């Protein structure tokens, strides 16, 4: 298969220019605030029309019949849901851009799933909590993020992208999406979260990636811990 044929047959290849927020045309869609920027590419980023696949250990085998999502840590009620139960929770759609720390950005994505705020409300996050650790099926892979970004209106646990179920290679059946941070914070193959009072480095963070990961901060974004600001 030629390179051009591959693009033609790629259902995720973007053939049009990215839409502006005012062009979305659905009042129920939540608009990620960074899409309102005049230049939607953070420092050091380039736009891709594809949806590259990156991960630490490859796509894990996940049994949808036994899949569960568990929430613990500093909460009033530790809860868990089966996939069927999770899919019946409150659902939102979010228009957002997606920025990978490896310097590509995919603009104009619509994610569907359960808002992070809804999960936080159901479990009752304690006032001492300031951070979230996301746990994945990927050989114990984790990532950490500040509670304030987890609780943003445009953050969600997504099970669909642009109207299609998220395929396993891209983190399905359910992945975390936190548009205002670099994409590695949007854990693929999510299986649970924990609320903590103190920050706890995840897989890539232990290797030197930034503890927060805001693409817009500084001259080159918050990619690595040696840049300062954790």
N, C-alpha and C positions, 0 to 999 in steps of 0.2 A: 504493500500500500504506500502510495506517495505521501509526502508531507501535506500537500494540498488536499488530497483525498481524506486524509486524517482529520483535517480541520473541518471539511464539509460534513463529515459524519460525526463530529464531536457535538453532542447536544448542549454542552456548556460553553461552546465558543460564542463570543459576543460579536455579532455581525453589524451592530449599530452603535452609534455613539451613546455613552451613558446618559440616562435621563437626569434632568434636574428635579429637585423635590417637587416643584410646582407642576411637573409633568406626570406625576404618578397617577393622579386621577382617581384616587380612592381615599375618601375622608377617614376611613377606619384604619388605614395604614399609619403606623407610628413612623415618623421621620427622624432618623438619627441626626443629631445636631451638626455633626461634622460634614454632612452632605450639603449644608448651606454655605460652606466656605467657597470663596471665589476660585481658589486653587485647591482641588480636593486631593491632591497628591502631597503627602507629608514630605519633609526633607529627606532626600536620598532615595525616594521611591520612584518607580516607573510603572506605568499602567500595563497590565497584561489583559488580553481579550480571552485568555484561556482560564482554566481553574486548575492550577498545578496541584499535584498530590505530594505532600511531605509528611513524614512522621518519623518516630524514633525507632520503631521495631517492626514495621509492617502492619497490615490490617489484621486485627485479631478475629478469631472465630467467636461469634456471639450467638447464643441460642435465644431466639426471640420468645420462646415459650417460657423460659426461666429468667428472662431479663428482669431486673428490678432496679429501682432508683431509690437510694437511701440518703436520709439527711440526719446528721448528728452534730455533736459538739455543743456549743453554747445556745441551745434552743429549749423552749418549754416542752415541746413534744417531738421526740424522735419518730419520724414517719418513714414509710417506704411504700412504693407503688409498683405494681406490675406494669408492663408496657401498655396493656389495654386500659388500665386505670389511669395511667399518666396521660394517655391520649384523650381522655375524657375531661381533663382539667381545663380551666379557662385558656383560651387560645387567642393570640394576637399575631399580626403581621408587622414586620419591621423592614423599612427601606434603609439600607445601610451600605457603606463601603467596607472593604475587607483588606487589611494591610498586613502582609507577611514581613517578618523581621528580615527575611532574606532579600528584601528590597523590591518585591513586586506588590502591586495593589490591583485588586479586582473591584472596579466601581460598579454601582447599580446592582445590588442584590436585594431580593425580597425573601426574608426568612419567615417561616411560620412555626409557632410552637408555644410553649408555656412561659409566660413572663417570670423572670426571676423574682420579682416582687410578690407574685402570687405564692410561690413556694415559701418565701420568707414569712409571709403572712400566715400561712397554714401551720408552720412549725413554731412560730412565735420566737423570733430571734431575740436573745437576751441583750440588754444594754451594754454588757461588757464586750460584746463581739465587735471587732474592727476589721477582721480579715476572713477570707474564704479560701479553703483548699478544695480544689476540684479533683476528683478521683476518676480514673479511666480504666477500661478493661485492658489497656495496653501494657501488660506486664507490670502492673503497679504504678504506672505513670501518674504523676500529679502535677498540678500547677497552682500557684498562689496568686491572689489578687486582693486589693483593698475592697472592703465592703461597699464603699461609696460607688465604685464602678460597677460592681455586681448589681447594685440596687438602681442603676440608671434605668430610665423608662425604655431605652432601646435594647436592653440586655434580656436574653431569653434562652430557654432550652429548646433548640430548634429540631424539628423532625421533617421539615420540608424546606426546599430552596427553589425559588422561582417556580413554585407550583408543583414540584416533583418531590417525592420522598428522597431524603438524603441517602445516597448509596454508601455502602460500607467503606469504600476507599476515602470518602470525604467525611467520615465520622458517624454515619448512620448506625443504628436507627435514630439515635438522639445525640446531639452535641450541644455544648455550651457556645453561645455567641455573645461576645462582649465587644461591640463595634468600636468603642472608644479606646481600646487597647490593642496592641499587636496581636495577630491572630493566634500565636501559640498559647495565649491565655484563654482562647476559646476552645477548651478541651474537647477533642474528638472522643467518641465512644464513651460518653459520660456514664458513670454508674453511681455516683453519689457526690455529696459535698459535705464539708464540715465547717462550722463557724468557730473561729478562734479569737482570742484576745490579742495574741502575739502573731507576728508574721512568721511563716514557716516556708522555707525555700522548697520549691518543687524540683522536678527532674532537670529541666533546662536551667533553672535558677541556680541549682547547686553547681552547674558547670560554668557559671559566669554570666548568664543572662540576667537582665534587669529584674528587680523585685516588683516593679510596677509596670513598666512597658508602655508609656504613652507615646504614640508616634509623633506627636506634634511638639514635644518639649525639646529644647536645645537645638543645636545646629544640625543634628543627625538623628533625632529621636532618642528615646530611652531604650537602647538595644542591649547594652552590657552594663554590668555593675560597676566596672572601673570608670564609667563615665560620671559617677557620682549620683547623689540623690536616691541611691539604692534602686 
